[in-house]
Amino acid sequence: MMLPEQPIKAKWHLAAAARTRDYMQLLKPNLSFMVVFSSVVGYLLAPGVVFAWKEVIILFAGGMLVTGGANTINQILERYSDQLMKRTMRRPLPDGRMNTTEAWVFAGLTGLSGALLLGVFFNPLSGLLSFSSLLLYAFAYTPMKKRHPVAVLIGAIPGALPPLIGWVAATGSLSVGGWILFLIQFFWQFPHFWAIAWVGYEDYMKAGIKMLPSKEGKTRFTGLQCMFYSIVLIPMALMPRLINLSGNVGMWLTMAAGVMYFLASLMFFFKNDYKSAKRVMFSSFIYLPTVLLALLFDKI
């Protein structure tokens, strides 16, 4: 007599699993992980802080929730654009698997609970900064992407805040060490964003998203701009050493990563093709974790 219930339970489990996958897509866990990783490193680089599982897990959870909330709002506002791009058309909102009301509730719960978690467990300033980052990303950067390439500059601000948030969570202050980490991540983002925009240019154009620095599109000007922003990162490697945030090994590895990033941008300027743009993109993926880990492992 219990047999008919088995297919019902199986369908319920399948539906629950599918909905969980949809929520995970809203969170963008791969992107969120890298963002939160930089926040954890910023926390651990603060003077006098030693690794402790409890603090790291709470910081990681709070960061994932805030970032997930921002990513969800981004997908709500871009749901019609996402329908036009091959990379995003299968997301829950453009595919019609989820309505905007449910997504807004999810964004509110994740974003607010993450900011509150950081504000209550660490200090109010870290919670305020994390929520400000969410607002900038969701309501300034996201709509500007369709209006003007200055969106990259706007997006670089919330994109660079995570290590500063981690620093503030540890110290309770906006001191110079946190701002140095902010600046490194700030300048890193420009070649990173532009390389991605160059590689996905045709898809972005379908959705009306304007990310490249030139109105003419895929010109050498993008590579030139990548060079300007990546070369700044080479002398900037001195700054953590000058304030005794990290030692000589961290400084030289950070400098070497900056040289690698600049050379990739230089080749992109000369060749202005898909392969060189992808090289800048992959160099950006290598640069940030390399620098953060180098500074952390050589912490003074």
C-alpha positions in Angstrom: 0.0 0.0 0.0 3.0 2.4 0.5 4.4 1.8 -3.0 2.5 4.7 -4.7 4.2 7.2 -2.3 7.6 6.3 -3.6 7.3 8.1 -7.0 5.8 11.2 -5.2 8.8 11.3 -2.8 11.2 10.9 -5.7 9.6 13.7 -7.7 9.7 16.0 -4.6 13.4 15.2 -4.1 14.1 16.0 -7.7 12.2 19.2 -7.5 14.0 20.3 -4.3 17.4 19.4 -5.9 16.6 21.4 -9.0 15.5 24.4 -6.9 18.7 24.2 -4.9 20.7 24.3 -8.1 18.8 27.4 -9.2 19.6 29.2 -5.9 23.2 28.2 -6.3 23.2 29.8 -9.8 21.9 33.0 -8.3 24.7 33.0 -5.8 27.4 32.5 -8.5 29.5 30.5 -6.1 32.7 30.4 -8.3 32.8 34.2 -8.6 31.7 34.7 -5.0 34.4 32.3 -3.7 37.2 34.4 -5.2 35.7 37.6 -3.8 35.4 36.2 -0.3 38.8 34.6 -0.5 40.3 38.1 -0.9 38.3 39.2 2.1 39.7 36.4 4.3 43.2 37.2 3.2 42.7 40.9 4.1 41.5 39.8 7.5 44.5 37.4 8.1 47.0 40.1 6.9 45.9 42.5 9.6 48.5 42.9 12.4 48.2 40.5 15.3 45.6 38.3 13.6 46.3 34.6 13.6 44.3 31.9 11.8 41.3 30.7 13.7 38.6 28.5 12.1 35.6 30.2 13.9 36.5 33.7 12.7 37.4 32.6 9.2 34.3 30.5 8.7 32.0 33.4 9.9 33.8 35.9 7.7 33.6 33.5 4.8 29.9 32.8 5.4 29.0 36.5 5.8 30.9 37.4 2.6 29.3 34.7 0.6 25.8 35.8 1.7 26.5 39.5 0.9 28.1 38.7 -2.5 25.3 36.2 -3.3 22.7 38.9 -2.6 24.5 41.3 -4.9 24.8 38.6 -7.6 21.1 37.8 -7.3 20.1 41.5 -7.7 22.4 41.7 -10.7 20.6 38.8 -12.3 17.1 40.2 -11.5 18.0 43.5 -13.2 19.7 41.8 -16.2 17.1 39.0 -16.7 16.0 40.3 -20.1 19.6 40.9 -21.3 20.6 37.5 -20.1 17.9 36.0 -22.4 19.9 37.3 -25.3 23.3 35.8 -24.4 24.3 32.2 -24.8 26.4 32.2 -21.6 23.5 33.4 -19.4 20.2 32.4 -21.1 19.9 29.2 -19.0 20.0 31.0 -15.7 16.8 30.6 -13.5 15.3 34.1 -14.2 15.7 34.4 -18.0 14.7 30.7 -18.4 11.5 31.3 -16.5 12.3 28.7 -13.8 12.0 31.4 -11.0 10.0 34.6 -10.7 11.4 38.0 -9.7 9.5 38.1 -6.4 11.2 34.9 -5.2 14.5 36.2 -6.3 14.1 39.5 -4.5 13.2 37.7 -1.3 16.3 35.5 -1.7 18.5 38.6 -2.4 17.1 40.4 0.6 17.6 37.5 3.0 21.1 36.7 1.8 22.4 40.3 1.5 21.0 41.5 4.8 21.8 38.4 6.9 25.4 38.5 5.6 25.9 42.2 6.4 24.3 41.7 9.8 26.5 38.7 10.5 29.7 40.7 9.8 28.4 43.7 11.7 27.4 41.8 14.8 30.2 39.3 15.1 33.1 41.6 14.0 32.2 45.3 14.1 29.5 47.6 12.6 31.9 49.2 10.1 32.6 45.9 8.4 28.9 45.2 8.1 28.3 48.7 6.7 31.1 48.4 4.2 29.8 45.0 3.0 26.3 46.3 2.5 27.6 49.4 0.7 29.5 47.1 -1.6 26.3 45.3 -2.4 24.4 48.5 -3.1 27.2 49.9 -5.4 27.5 46.6 -7.3 23.7 46.0 -7.7 22.3 49.5 -8.2 25.2 51.5 -9.7 27.5 49.1 -11.6 24.8 46.8 -13.0 22.5 49.5 -14.7 25.5 51.5 -15.9 26.8 48.5 -17.9 24.2 49.4 -20.6 24.9 53.1 -20.6 28.6 53.8 -20.6 32.0 52.0 -20.2 32.5 54.0 -17.0 30.7 51.0 -15.5 34.1 49.3 -15.3 35.4 52.1 -13.0 32.2 52.0 -10.9 32.3 48.2 -10.6 36.0 48.2 -9.6 35.1 50.0 -6.3 32.8 47.3 -4.9 35.1 44.7 -6.5 38.1 46.0 -4.5 36.3 46.4 -1.2 36.5 42.7 0.0 40.1 42.8 1.2 39.4 46.1 2.9 36.3 44.7 4.5 38.4 41.8 5.8 41.0 44.2 7.2 38.2 46.3 8.9 36.7 43.1 10.3 40.1 42.4 12.0 41.1 46.0 13.0 37.8 47.9 13.2 39.5 50.8 11.3 40.2 52.0 7.7 43.9 52.1 8.1 46.6 52.2 5.5 47.2 48.4 5.1 43.6 47.9 4.1 43.7 50.7 1.6 46.8 49.2 0.0 45.0 45.9 -0.5 42.1 47.8 -1.9 44.3 49.6 -4.4 46.0 46.4 -5.6 42.6 44.8 -6.2 41.2 48.0 -7.7 43.8 48.3 -10.5 43.9 44.6 -11.1 40.2 44.6 -12.2 40.5 46.9 -15.3 42.5 44.5 -17.5 40.5 41.6 -16.1 37.1 43.1 -17.0 38.3 44.4 -20.4 39.8 41.1 -21.4 36.5 39.3 -20.5 34.5 42.0 -22.4 36.8 41.6 -25.5 36.4 37.8 -25.5 32.7 38.0 -25.1 32.2 41.2 -27.2 29.6 39.8 -29.6 27.5 38.3 -26.9 27.6 41.5 -24.8 26.6 43.6 -27.9 23.5 41.5 -28.3 22.5 42.5 -24.8 23.5 46.1 -25.2 26.2 45.9 -22.6 29.0 48.4 -23.1 32.2 47.4 -21.3 35.1 48.1 -23.7 36.9 51.5 -23.2 36.5 52.5 -26.9 33.2 53.2 -28.7 34.7 51.5 -31.8 34.7 48.2 -29.9 37.6 45.7 -30.3 40.4 48.2 -31.1 44.0 48.3 -29.8 42.9 51.0 -27.3 41.6 48.2 -25.0 45.1 46.7 -24.9 46.7 50.1 -24.4 44.4 50.7 -21.4 45.2 47.2 -20.0 48.9 48.2 -20.2 48.4 51.4 -18.3 46.5 49.7 -15.4 48.7 46.6 -15.2 52.0 48.5 -15.1 50.8 50.4 -12.0 50.7 47.1 -10.2 54.5 46.6 -10.6 55.7 49.5 -8.4 52.6 49.0 -6.2 54.3 45.8 -5.0 56.6 47.9 -2.9 53.8 49.4 -0.8 53.1 46.3 1.4 56.8 46.1 2.1 57.2 49.7 3.0 54.6 49.5 5.7 55.9 46.1 6.9 52.7 44.3 5.9 54.7 41.6 4.1 58.4 40.8 3.6 60.8 40.7 0.7 59.6 37.4 -0.7 56.0 38.7 -0.9 57.2 41.9 -2.5 59.2 40.2 -5.2 56.5 37.6 -6.0 53.9 40.4 -6.2 56.2 42.4 -8.5 56.8 39.3 -10.7 53.1 38.7 -11.0 52.7 42.4 -12.0 55.3 42.0 -14.7 53.5 38.9 -16.0 50.2 40.7 -16.1 51.8 43.7 -17.9 53.5 41.5 -20.5 50.2 39.8 -21.3 48.6 43.2 -21.7 51.5 44.4 -23.9 51.0 41.4 -26.2 47.3 42.1 -26.3 48.0 45.7 -27.4 50.3 44.5 -30.3 48.2 41.5 -31.5 44.6 42.7 -30.6 43.2 39.2 -31.2 41.2 36.5 -29.3 44.2 34.6 -28.2 46.0 37.5 -26.6 42.8 38.7 -25.0 42.4 35.3 -23.4 46.0 35.4 -22.2 45.2 38.6 -20.3 42.1 37.1 -18.9 44.0 34.0 -17.7 46.8 36.2 -16.4 44.3 38.0 -14.3 43.1 34.7 -12.8 46.7 33.9 -11.9 47.7 37.3 -10.6 45.2 37.9 -7.8 45.5 34.6 -5.8 49.3 34.6 -6.4 49.7 38.1 -4.9 47.3 37.5 -2.0 48.9 34.2 -1.0 52.4 35.6 -1.4 51.7 38.6 0.8 50.0 36.3 3.4 52.7 33.6 3.6 55.4 36.3 3.9 53.4 38.3 6.5 55.6 40.2 9.0 
